[in-house]
Amino acid sequence: AGQEQDAAAAAAQQAQLEQVQSQAKAEAEAAVAQVRAEAETAQQQLQAQLQASQQELFSEQAWVESGFAALQKLPATTARLNQQAAEAEHLAITLLEQNGDKGMASKVLAAAGASPSEARAAFEEFAQRQPKVFNSNSKVPEGSLNVGSSLVTLLQAANAQKALLTDDFLSAEHVLLALLNDARCGKEVLKKVQPDLNTATLRAAIDQVRNNKRITSRSAEETY
């Protein structure tokens, strides 16, 4: 009888232990699931914020008038080059093509001692070396813009330069400053065109062209 009681007690303890272990396992799994769900929610929120910030960077109200006009020419530039996504080099090209030597990007580069035409040609040469799409079924519909990651990165850097200059709107000069450190093409191209070009010389050229004025309106360039 004593042995039976001991066996029954041991079985009861084992059952209780298994119950505790099962409960602990269930609680751990629930905690892991909660952490994963919270992480996924945070990731989704971050992604939504990034998408919103990217959309803001392409918003008309974020740019001076000439800058936004350059953005609108990106689909035509990528189509001319038979390329599917607008990247950093395409924005550099559109800004340097704008209004000939009277465009803001060209005036700033010239004031910094660089040749705007050589810079545009160098960015064009870089773009020509990138993959092309000739299959009409693979091309982006006319007028549509497929944004490449390097363009997003460039605009984010330009937005940071805008803040450093305490300007209210994005403009070509912010993009030029960002291109100085652009890993895809800007750093290489600008160094080739003007070896002495750096942030200090470019900032001085911007101050010269802008008469030391801040950008406080979308039509600020008309006052320079």
C-alpha positions as CSV (number, residue, x, y, z in Angstrom):
1,A,0.0,0.0,0.0
2,G,2.8,2.3,0.9
3,Q,4.5,1.8,-2.4
4,E,1.2,2.4,-4.2
5,Q,0.8,5.7,-2.3
6,D,4.4,6.7,-3.2
7,A,3.8,5.9,-6.8
8,A,0.6,7.8,-6.8
9,A,2.3,10.8,-5.2
10,A,5.1,10.7,-7.7
11,A,2.7,10.5,-10.6
12,A,0.8,13.5,-9.1
13,Q,4.0,15.4,-8.8
14,Q,5.0,14.5,-12.3
15,A,1.6,15.6,-13.6
16,Q,1.8,18.9,-11.7
17,L,5.4,19.4,-13.0
18,E,4.3,18.8,-16.6
19,Q,1.3,21.2,-16.1
20,V,3.7,23.9,-14.8
21,Q,6.1,23.3,-17.7
22,S,3.3,23.3,-20.2
23,Q,1.9,26.6,-18.7
24,A,5.4,28.1,-18.7
25,K,5.9,27.1,-22.3
26,A,2.5,28.5,-23.3
27,E,3.3,31.8,-21.5
28,A,6.7,32.0,-23.2
29,E,5.3,31.4,-26.6
30,A,2.6,34.0,-26.0
31,A,5.3,36.5,-24.9
32,V,7.4,35.7,-28.0
33,A,4.3,36.2,-30.2
34,Q,3.5,39.5,-28.5
35,V,7.1,40.7,-29.0
36,R,6.9,39.7,-32.7
37,A,3.6,41.4,-33.2
38,E,4.8,44.6,-31.5
39,A,8.0,44.5,-33.7
40,E,5.9,44.0,-36.8
41,T,3.6,46.9,-35.8
42,A,6.7,49.1,-35.2
43,Q,8.2,48.1,-38.5
44,Q,4.9,48.9,-40.3
45,Q,4.7,52.2,-38.6
46,L,8.3,53.0,-39.5
47,Q,7.7,52.0,-43.1
48,A,4.6,54.2,-43.2
49,Q,6.6,57.1,-41.8
50,L,9.4,56.6,-44.3
51,Q,6.9,56.4,-47.2
52,A,5.2,59.6,-46.0
53,S,8.6,61.4,-45.7
54,Q,9.5,60.2,-49.2
55,Q,6.2,61.5,-50.5
56,E,6.9,64.8,-48.8
57,L,10.3,65.0,-50.6
58,F,8.5,64.8,-53.9
59,S,5.8,67.2,-53.0
60,E,5.4,70.5,-55.0
61,Q,5.1,72.4,-51.7
62,A,8.5,71.2,-50.5
63,W,10.4,72.7,-53.4
64,V,11.1,76.1,-55.0
65,E,9.4,76.4,-58.3
66,S,12.4,75.6,-60.5
67,G,13.4,72.6,-58.3
68,F,10.0,71.1,-58.7
69,A,10.0,71.7,-62.4
70,A,13.2,69.7,-62.5
71,L,11.6,66.8,-60.7
72,Q,8.8,66.8,-63.2
73,K,11.3,66.3,-66.0
74,L,12.7,63.1,-64.4
75,P,10.3,60.7,-66.3
76,A,11.4,62.2,-69.7
77,T,15.1,62.0,-68.7
78,T,14.9,58.3,-67.7
79,A,12.8,57.5,-70.8
80,R,15.4,59.3,-73.0
81,L,18.2,57.1,-71.4
82,N,16.0,54.0,-71.7
83,Q,16.2,53.4,-67.9
84,Q,13.5,52.2,-65.7
85,A,14.1,54.1,-62.4
86,A,15.1,57.7,-61.7
87,E,18.3,57.7,-59.7
88,A,20.6,60.4,-58.4
89,E,22.3,61.0,-61.7
90,H,19.0,61.7,-63.4
91,L,18.2,64.5,-61.0
92,A,21.7,66.0,-61.4
93,I,21.2,66.0,-65.2
94,T,17.8,67.6,-65.1
95,L,19.0,70.4,-62.7
96,L,22.1,71.1,-64.9
97,E,20.0,71.1,-68.1
98,Q,17.6,73.6,-66.6
99,N,17.7,77.1,-68.2
100,G,21.1,76.6,-69.6
101,D,23.8,78.6,-67.8
102,K,21.1,80.6,-65.9
103,G,19.8,77.6,-64.0
104,M,20.5,77.6,-60.2
105,A,22.7,74.5,-60.3
106,S,24.8,75.8,-63.2
107,K,25.2,79.2,-61.6
108,V,26.4,77.7,-58.3
109,L,28.8,75.3,-59.9
110,A,30.2,78.1,-62.1
111,A,30.7,80.4,-59.0
112,A,32.5,77.5,-57.4
113,G,35.0,77.3,-60.3
114,A,33.5,74.2,-61.9
115,S,32.2,73.8,-65.5
116,P,28.4,73.1,-65.5
117,S,28.5,71.7,-69.0
118,E,31.4,69.3,-68.0
119,A,29.5,68.3,-64.9
120,R,26.3,67.6,-66.9
121,A,28.3,65.6,-69.5
122,A,29.9,63.6,-66.7
123,F,26.6,62.7,-65.1
124,E,25.2,61.9,-68.5
125,E,28.2,59.6,-69.2
126,F,27.7,57.8,-65.9
127,A,24.0,57.4,-66.7
128,Q,24.8,55.9,-70.1
129,R,26.9,53.2,-68.4
130,Q,23.9,52.0,-66.3
131,P,21.5,49.2,-67.3
132,K,19.0,50.0,-70.0
133,V,15.6,48.7,-70.8
134,F,14.5,48.4,-74.4
135,N,11.6,46.0,-74.1
136,S,8.5,48.1,-74.3
137,N,6.6,45.7,-72.0
138,S,9.2,46.4,-69.2
139,K,9.3,50.2,-69.6
140,V,7.6,52.5,-67.1
141,P,4.4,54.1,-68.6
142,E,5.1,57.5,-70.2
143,G,4.9,60.3,-67.5
144,S,5.2,57.9,-64.6
145,L,8.1,58.0,-62.2
146,N,9.7,54.9,-60.8
147,V,11.9,56.2,-58.0
148,G,15.3,54.5,-57.4
149,S,16.8,54.1,-53.9
150,S,19.7,56.4,-54.7
151,L,17.4,59.3,-55.5
152,V,15.5,58.9,-52.2
153,T,18.9,58.9,-50.4
154,L,20.0,61.9,-52.3
155,L,16.8,63.8,-51.5
156,Q,17.0,62.9,-47.8
157,A,20.6,64.3,-47.8
158,A,19.4,67.4,-49.6
159,N,16.7,67.9,-47.1
160,A,19.3,67.8,-44.3
161,Q,21.3,70.4,-46.2
162,K,18.2,72.6,-46.4
163,A,17.9,72.4,-42.6
164,L,21.6,73.3,-42.2
165,L,21.2,76.4,-44.4
166,T,17.9,77.2,-42.5
167,D,16.0,77.4,-45.8
168,D,12.3,76.8,-46.0
169,F,12.2,75.0,-49.3
170,L,14.3,72.5,-51.2
171,S,16.3,73.8,-54.1
172,A,19.1,72.8,-56.5
173,E,21.9,74.0,-54.2
174,H,20.8,71.6,-51.5
175,V,21.0,68.8,-54.1
176,L,24.5,69.9,-55.1
177,L,25.7,69.8,-51.5
178,A,24.2,66.4,-51.1
179,L,25.9,65.2,-54.4
180,L,29.3,66.0,-52.9
181,N,28.9,63.0,-50.6
182,D,26.7,60.9,-52.9
183,A,28.2,57.4,-53.0
184,R,26.5,56.4,-56.3
185,C,27.8,59.0,-58.6
186,G,27.9,62.6,-57.2
187,K,31.1,62.3,-55.2
188,E,33.0,60.7,-58.1
189,V,31.7,63.0,-60.8
190,L,32.1,66.3,-59.0
191,K,35.6,65.4,-57.9
192,K,36.5,64.6,-61.5
193,V,35.0,67.9,-62.8
194,Q,36.5,70.1,-60.1
195,P,39.1,68.4,-57.7
196,D,39.1,71.4,-55.3
197,L,35.3,71.4,-54.9
198,N,34.2,70.7,-51.4
199,T,31.4,71.8,-49.0
200,A,33.2,75.0,-48.0
201,T,33.7,76.2,-51.6
202,L,30.2,75.2,-52.6
203,R,28.7,76.9,-49.6
204,A,30.7,80.1,-50.5
205,A,29.4,79.9,-54.1
206,I,25.8,79.5,-52.9
207,D,26.2,82.6,-50.6
208,Q,27.6,84.5,-53.6
209,V,24.8,83.5,-56.0
210,R,22.1,84.0,-53.4
211,N,23.5,87.3,-52.1
212,N,23.6,85.7,-48.6
213,K,19.8,85.3,-48.7
214,R,17.8,82.4,-47.2
215,I,15.1,80.7,-49.2
216,T,11.8,81.8,-47.7
217,S,9.4,81.4,-50.6
218,R,9.0,79.0,-53.6
219,S,9.9,81.9,-55.9
220,A,13.0,82.9,-54.0
221,E,15.3,82.6,-57.0
222,E,13.6,85.6,-58.6
223,T,15.1,87.8,-55.9
224,Y,18.8,86.8,-56.5
